[in-house]
Amino acid sequence: MTHGHGYTAGTGTGPESTPAYGIPQQRQQEPELAPGPEPAKPKAGGGGRDRYLDLLRSIALVRVVVYHLFGWAWLSVLFPSMGVMFALAGSLMARSLNRPALGVIKGRLRRLLPPLWAFSAVVLVLMFAMGWNPLKDPDLGGTWWGAAKVFDYLVPFGAPPYPEHLGSESGLLESTWADQAAGPLWYLRAYLWFVIASPLLLWAFRRVPWATLLAPLLLTAVVGTGLVTIPGETGNAVSDFAVYGGCWVLGFAHHEGKLREVPRYLAVSAATVVMGFGLWWASGHLGPDGWDLNDIPLAQATWSFGIVVILLQYAPSWQELPGRLARFDKLVTLSNNRAVTIYLWHNLLIMATVPIIDQLYNLPFMESDSATALLDKADTFLMFLLIWPLIAVAILAFGWIEDIAAKRGPRLWPNGVSGGGNRRRGT
């Protein structure tokens, strides 16, 4: 007996919903995920990872999962996760580009693509098994050229194709499951293009830092407001690049020490003005989900930019999580080591909670109308409880691919603790 639990949260048109738009290895190793943090600057008498940046990434990942589950628009204002992750990725990329650029780009692709291939294999097999034929999909033109877009599941130069409706509402997965599952892949497309552009962007930043830093905001004002419209997937890619380009370059500024050269009061004051403009713009351009900044490119760009400036301007250099935060150390380490896996699989896993919860209606004590009504009201909360063990299963099943891609020995649960129970510290 199936009730109305169809997954609907987070189904807006913003970048975190549909494609329209690594904690330390053993502390001393570089994480893979696109939003990877930079290592901490070595201190006298020791080295290690910057745990503050690791903590930011973990918060960003949790916020993304919660947003896609509940669809709360205010979360995009409270903590702009994607802007933060792009900034951390830019910081790591700037550090890596101390080596030859071609080798760095190849290394990033090598470490990103295998986890994507595992995810794509599961999604494509499900879509093909449920009857999707790219050659007969009218949205792809019914041609071989259109069907060739499936290649984007292997190397995400563009957004991968998928049927907007597949299967039926009475099936295990609701008919929009492919749309939901492939939605987060826009981020990998944007990350790939940022990686490819980074050698040129860093060259420009080192010569004209302010112009390079502000150029993405100006570009967003052009292509993200309707002033200039670029149709199709190209327009979506350009818009994403513009919206988050400022955050990516802020990562450069953080790594290069340029942010530290700006007096804190001046940086925070300027960031506050930029953020205020973002909220003002959003107030006059609210989308279908109200204050969801994912639907308002210029507001998203300026608000994310200002928040990232403040977060990086006040960034402490933590070798260890301080005080009460230390209790989350293992979770922070695990989430950073498996950030790609968590990001790729979380939307599909959210939908997988629905058929699990539906089984509760078959229990004998659920036959009364009052019990059914109570479960109807609690289903989103139950999805929230279920998603975390399902993510843990995905980490166990697919996370080790991140290690193989990074040319490390595979590990099932890399939370920074050795087999003997002692924490391995970086040197």
SVG drawing of the C-alpha trace seen along z (x, -y; Angstrom):
<svg xmlns="http://www.w3.org/2000/svg" viewBox="-9 -50 69 57">
<polyline fill="none" stroke="black" stroke-width="0.4" points="0.0,0.0 1.7,-3.2 0.8,-6.6 1.6,-10.1 5.3,-10.2 6.7,-11.1 10.0,-12.9 9.3,-16.6 11.7,-18.5 14.4,-20.5 12.8,-20.2 13.1,-23.9 14.9,-25.3 18.1,-26.3 21.5,-24.7 21.2,-22.7 18.0,-21.0 18.1,-20.3 20.7,-21.0 19.5,-24.2 21.0,-26.1 39.0,-15.7 39.4,-15.6 42.6,-14.5 43.6,-11.2 45.6,-10.4 45.6,-14.1 48.6,-14.7 47.2,-13.7 45.2,-15.9 41.5,-15.1 40.1,-14.6 36.7,-16.2 36.3,-19.2 35.6,-21.3 39.0,-20.3 40.6,-22.4 44.2,-23.6 46.6,-22.2 47.4,-24.4 50.4,-26.6 53.2,-24.8 53.8,-26.1 57.0,-26.1 57.5,-22.7 55.0,-20.9 52.5,-20.8 49.2,-19.4 45.8,-20.2 43.7,-23.3 40.8,-21.8 38.8,-25.0 38.6,-24.6 37.7,-20.9 34.9,-21.9 33.5,-24.3 33.3,-21.6 31.6,-19.2 29.0,-21.9 28.5,-22.6 27.8,-19.0 25.3,-18.5 23.6,-21.7 23.3,-20.5 21.7,-17.2 19.2,-19.0 18.3,-21.5 17.5,-18.8 15.5,-16.9 13.4,-19.7 13.6,-22.3 13.9,-25.2 14.6,-28.3 16.2,-30.1 19.0,-27.6 20.4,-29.2 20.7,-32.5 21.9,-30.9 24.9,-29.1 25.7,-29.3 27.2,-25.8 28.1,-25.8 29.9,-29.1 31.9,-27.9 32.8,-24.6 34.0,-26.4 36.1,-28.8 37.8,-25.8 38.3,-24.1 39.9,-27.3 42.3,-27.5 43.4,-23.9 43.8,-24.4 46.0,-27.5 48.2,-25.5 48.4,-22.6 49.3,-24.9 52.8,-25.3 53.3,-22.2 53.0,-22.0 49.4,-22.9 48.8,-20.0 49.7,-17.4 47.5,-19.1 44.5,-19.1 45.1,-15.4 45.4,-14.6 42.1,-16.3 40.3,-14.5 41.8,-11.2 40.6,-11.6 37.1,-12.9 36.0,-10.7 36.1,-7.2 33.5,-8.0 31.4,-9.7 31.6,-6.6 30.4,-4.3 27.4,-6.6 26.7,-6.9 26.8,-3.2 24.1,-2.7 21.9,-5.5 22.2,-4.6 21.5,-0.9 18.4,-1.9 17.2,-4.3 17.9,-1.7 16.2,1.0 13.1,-1.2 12.9,-1.7 14.8,-4.9 16.3,-5.0 18.4,-8.1 18.0,-7.5 14.2,-7.8 14.2,-10.6 12.5,-13.6 14.4,-16.0 17.6,-14.7 16.3,-15.1 16.1,-11.3 19.5,-11.4 22.9,-9.8 24.3,-13.3 21.8,-13.9 22.3,-10.4 26.0,-11.1 25.3,-13.5 25.3,-10.4 29.1,-10.8 28.6,-13.6 28.0,-10.8 31.7,-9.9 33.3,-13.3 30.9,-16.1 31.8,-18.8 28.0,-19.4 24.9,-18.4 24.1,-14.7 20.8,-13.9 17.9,-12.1 14.2,-11.7 12.1,-14.1 9.7,-11.4 10.5,-7.7 8.5,-4.8 5.3,-5.5 4.3,-7.1 3.3,-3.7 6.8,-2.3 9.6,-2.0 10.9,-5.4 8.6,-8.3 8.6,-9.2 11.0,-12.2 13.7,-10.2 16.2,-10.5 15.8,-14.3 16.5,-14.3 19.4,-11.8 21.2,-13.7 20.5,-17.1 23.7,-17.5 25.9,-16.7 25.8,-20.4 28.4,-20.9 30.8,-18.5 30.4,-20.2 31.1,-23.6 34.1,-22.2 35.6,-20.7 35.5,-24.0 36.9,-25.8 39.8,-23.3 40.5,-23.7 40.4,-27.5 42.4,-27.8 45.9,-28.1 44.7,-31.2 42.6,-32.5 45.5,-32.3 47.9,-33.9 45.4,-36.8 44.8,-37.0 48.5,-37.4 48.7,-40.3 45.4,-42.1 43.9,-40.6 41.0,-43.0 39.9,-42.9 40.0,-39.1 38.2,-38.9 35.3,-41.2 35.0,-40.1 32.7,-37.1 30.3,-39.4 30.1,-41.8 29.6,-38.8 26.7,-37.6 25.2,-41.1 25.1,-40.6 24.1,-36.9 22.3,-36.3 19.8,-39.1 18.4,-38.7 20.4,-41.6 22.1,-39.1 20.5,-35.7 22.5,-32.7 20.1,-29.9 20.4,-26.2 23.0,-24.3 25.7,-26.8 23.8,-29.5 23.5,-27.4 27.2,-26.6 28.2,-30.3 25.8,-31.3 27.2,-28.8 30.7,-29.8 29.9,-33.5 27.9,-33.0 30.6,-31.0 33.6,-32.3 34.1,-35.0 34.1,-32.4 36.6,-30.3 39.0,-33.3 38.5,-34.2 40.0,-30.7 43.0,-32.0 43.2,-35.1 43.1,-33.1 45.9,-30.8 48.0,-33.7 47.6,-35.7 45.9,-38.6 43.0,-38.6 45.3,-39.1 46.7,-42.2 43.2,-43.9 42.4,-45.3 39.8,-43.2 37.4,-46.1 37.6,-47.1 37.1,-43.6 34.1,-42.9 32.5,-46.3 32.8,-45.8 31.5,-42.2 28.5,-43.5 27.7,-46.0 27.9,-43.4 25.7,-41.0 23.2,-43.8 23.0,-44.4 22.4,-40.7 19.5,-40.7 18.1,-43.9 18.3,-42.4 16.7,-39.2 13.8,-41.1 12.8,-42.4 13.4,-39.2 11.9,-36.5 11.5,-33.2 8.9,-30.4 10.4,-29.4 10.6,-32.9 13.9,-33.7 15.7,-30.7 18.9,-32.3 19.5,-29.4 16.7,-30.9 18.3,-34.4 21.8,-34.3 23.0,-37.8 21.8,-37.5 23.4,-34.1 26.7,-35.4 26.9,-38.5 25.6,-36.9 28.0,-33.9 30.9,-36.2 30.3,-38.3 29.9,-35.3 33.0,-33.6 35.1,-36.8 34.0,-36.9 34.6,-33.2 38.1,-33.4 39.0,-36.7 38.3,-35.3 39.8,-31.9 41.8,-30.6 44.5,-28.1 43.5,-25.0 45.7,-22.0 43.0,-20.3 39.3,-21.1 39.1,-23.1 37.0,-22.7 33.6,-21.0 34.1,-20.8 36.7,-18.1 33.9,-15.6 33.0,-15.9 36.6,-15.2 36.0,-11.7 32.9,-12.8 34.6,-15.8 37.5,-13.6 35.2,-11.0 33.0,-13.5 36.0,-15.2 37.6,-11.9 34.3,-10.9 32.9,-14.2 32.6,-13.2 30.7,-10.0 28.3,-11.9 27.6,-14.6 27.0,-12.3 24.7,-9.8 22.7,-11.8 19.9,-12.8 19.3,-9.3 19.5,-8.0 16.9,-10.6 14.5,-9.1 15.4,-5.6 14.0,-6.5 10.5,-6.7 9.8,-3.0 11.4,-2.1 9.0,-4.3 6.1,-3.0 6.7,0.4 5.7,-1.0 2.1,-1.3 2.0,2.5 2.6,3.1 -0.5,4.4 -0.8,1.5 -0.8,-1.0 -4.3,0.0 -6.1,-2.8 -6.7,-6.2 -5.0,-8.0 -1.8,-6.0 -1.7,-6.5 -2.3,-10.3 0.5,-10.4 2.9,-8.6 1.9,-11.0 2.9,-13.9 6.2,-12.4 7.4,-11.0 9.9,-13.9 11.3,-13.5 11.7,-9.8 13.5,-10.5 15.9,-12.7 16.6,-9.9 17.0,-7.3 19.2,-9.3 22.3,-9.2 22.6,-5.4 21.9,-5.1 24.8,-7.6 26.9,-5.4 26.0,-2.4 27.0,-4.3 30.4,-5.2 31.0,-1.6 29.9,-0.4 31.4,-3.1 33.7,-5.4 36.8,-3.2 36.7,-4.2 37.9,-7.7 41.0,-6.0 41.7,-4.0 41.3,-7.1 43.8,-8.9 46.2,-6.0 45.8,-5.1 45.0,-1.9 41.2,-1.4 39.6,-2.0 36.1,-1.4 35.7,-4.0 38.5,-6.6 37.7,-8.6 41.3,-9.3 41.6,-6.5 44.0,-3.6 43.2,0.0 44.6,-0.2 42.3,-3.1 44.9,-5.8 44.6,-8.8 47.2,-9.1 48.5,-12.6 50.1,-14.3 53.6,-15.5"/>
</svg>
